[in-house]
Amino acid sequence: MKFVPVNKKVGERIRRYRQLVGLNQESVAEEIGMSGGNFGKIERGEIDINTESLEKLAKLFKIQVASFFDDRPVLGISEKNQNYGYASQT
């Protein structure tokens, strides 16, 4: 298994959640009180994010802080299990 640094993994998950809610980097950075450049570096895993900013992001994305550290894939709305009914001929 390939080792992925924590800041890289967290950054990738932040990017995925941001994309799922349909926000751009600048608007999220402004919402949590940081520059767009620094937020981009966080998403790329170039710098660490502090716990206060993680809490703000979790609130913005309506998720738990622990979700940024989870190994399970981030599922989008269209990727979640769909419960389809059965069609009948009648």
Number of C-alpha atoms within 10 A of each C-alpha: 3 4 6 9 9 13 18 18 18 23 24 17 20 23 18 18 23 18 13 14 13 8 13 12 18 14 12 19 18 12 13 16 12 13 15 16 11 16 25 17 15 20 23 18 18 14 15 17 17 8 10 10 14 18 16 16 22 18 12 15 17 11 13 13 16 10 16 21 15 12 9 7 9 15 12 12 10 7 8 9 8 8 6 6 6 6 6 5 4 3
